[in-house]
Amino acid sequence: MRGGVEARLLGKWGENQVAAYLRERGYEILAMNYRCRMGELDLVASKGRYLAFVEVKLRRNGDWMAAREAVTYTKQQKLRAAALLYLQTHPTQLQPRFDVAEIYAPQGTGTRHPHISYLENAF
């Protein structure tokens, strides 16, 4: 049980790091942890003419596999379904896209300078 709590805290920390990263680059964060019956969207952000549905993947390192590899086809389908529900309740003229943010934090929440790799239009 303790590991699950730690993982959730680490995930939330990672999402906050990515939100700050995006804000620094001119994005507006519209939603964090948007939950619906189809699943969850980590971040919903806008910049210019785009509405980005951002999946955040955090790893301590990329030795086993890159964080982005965890966004499987099945996960992509769930994200698309959740995004569709979001758009039904939050109409917009913005062009939707799906981005993936990889965050590498070797010391977990104690990592002073996590490495963030941001992939626009990832799928």
C-alpha positions as CSV (number, residue, x, y, z in Angstrom):
1,M,0.0,0.0,0.0
2,R,2.8,2.4,0.9
3,G,4.3,2.0,-2.6
4,G,1.0,3.0,-4.2
5,V,0.8,6.2,-2.2
6,E,4.4,7.1,-3.0
7,A,3.8,6.4,-6.7
8,R,0.8,8.7,-6.7
9,L,2.7,11.5,-4.9
10,L,5.6,11.1,-7.4
11,G,3.1,11.2,-10.3
12,K,1.5,14.4,-9.0
13,W,4.9,15.9,-8.4
14,G,5.8,15.1,-12.0
15,E,2.6,16.6,-13.4
16,N,3.3,19.8,-11.4
17,Q,6.8,19.9,-12.9
18,V,5.5,19.6,-16.4
19,A,2.8,22.2,-15.8
20,A,5.4,24.7,-14.7
21,Y,7.6,23.8,-17.7
22,L,4.6,24.5,-20.0
23,R,3.7,27.7,-18.3
24,E,7.3,28.9,-18.8
25,R,6.8,28.3,-22.5
26,G,3.6,30.3,-22.8
27,Y,1.0,27.6,-22.3
28,E,-2.1,28.1,-20.2
29,I,-3.0,25.1,-18.0
30,L,-6.8,24.6,-18.4
31,A,-7.1,21.4,-16.4
32,M,-5.1,19.0,-14.3
33,N,-6.1,15.4,-13.6
34,Y,-9.4,15.7,-15.6
35,R,-11.4,12.6,-14.7
36,C,-14.3,11.2,-16.6
37,R,-15.9,7.8,-17.1
38,M,-13.4,7.1,-20.0
39,G,-10.3,7.8,-17.9
40,E,-8.1,10.6,-17.0
41,L,-6.2,13.4,-18.8
42,D,-3.1,14.5,-16.9
43,L,-3.0,18.0,-18.3
44,V,-5.0,20.0,-20.7
45,A,-3.2,23.1,-21.9
46,S,-3.6,25.7,-24.6
47,K,-1.1,27.8,-26.6
48,G,-1.8,29.7,-29.8
49,R,-4.3,27.7,-31.9
50,Y,-3.8,24.4,-30.1
51,L,-5.4,22.6,-27.3
52,A,-3.0,20.0,-26.0
53,F,-4.0,16.9,-24.1
54,V,-0.8,16.1,-22.3
55,E,0.1,12.6,-21.0
56,V,2.8,12.8,-18.4
57,K,5.2,9.8,-18.0
58,L,7.7,9.9,-15.2
59,R,10.6,7.6,-14.7
60,R,13.7,7.6,-12.5
61,N,15.7,6.7,-15.6
62,G,15.3,5.4,-19.1
63,D,17.4,2.3,-18.7
64,W,14.6,-0.2,-19.1
65,M,12.5,1.8,-21.6
66,A,11.8,5.4,-22.6
67,A,8.9,6.9,-20.7
68,R,7.0,7.6,-23.9
69,E,7.0,3.9,-24.7
70,A,4.5,3.5,-21.9
71,V,1.9,5.3,-24.0
72,T,0.7,2.2,-25.7
73,Y,-2.0,2.0,-28.4
74,T,-4.5,1.0,-25.8
75,K,-3.6,4.0,-23.6
76,Q,-3.8,6.2,-26.7
77,Q,-7.4,5.0,-27.3
78,K,-8.4,5.7,-23.7
79,L,-6.9,9.2,-24.0
80,R,-8.7,9.9,-27.2
81,A,-12.0,8.8,-25.6
82,A,-11.4,11.0,-22.5
83,A,-10.5,14.0,-24.8
84,L,-13.7,13.6,-26.8
85,L,-15.7,13.8,-23.6
86,Y,-13.7,16.8,-22.5
87,L,-14.4,18.5,-25.8
88,Q,-18.1,17.8,-25.5
89,T,-18.3,19.6,-22.2
90,H,-15.7,22.3,-23.0
91,P,-16.4,23.4,-26.6
92,T,-13.5,25.2,-28.3
93,Q,-12.3,26.5,-31.6
94,L,-8.7,25.3,-30.8
95,Q,-7.1,22.5,-32.8
96,P,-6.7,19.5,-30.5
97,R,-3.6,17.4,-30.3
98,F,-2.0,14.8,-28.1
99,D,1.4,15.5,-26.5
100,V,3.5,13.4,-24.3
101,A,5.8,14.8,-21.6
102,E,8.6,12.5,-20.4
103,I,10.1,13.5,-17.1
104,Y,13.2,11.8,-15.7
105,A,13.8,12.2,-11.9
106,P,16.6,10.0,-10.6
107,Q,16.0,11.0,-7.0
108,G,12.2,11.1,-7.2
109,T,10.7,14.2,-5.7
110,G,14.1,15.1,-4.4
111,T,15.4,15.6,-7.9
112,R,16.5,19.3,-8.2
113,H,16.6,19.5,-12.0
114,P,14.4,16.8,-13.6
115,H,14.9,16.3,-17.3
116,I,11.7,17.0,-19.3
117,S,11.4,16.0,-22.9
118,Y,8.2,17.3,-24.5
119,L,6.8,15.7,-27.7
120,E,4.2,17.7,-29.5
121,N,1.6,15.8,-31.6
122,A,3.0,12.5,-30.3
123,F,0.1,10.4,-31.7
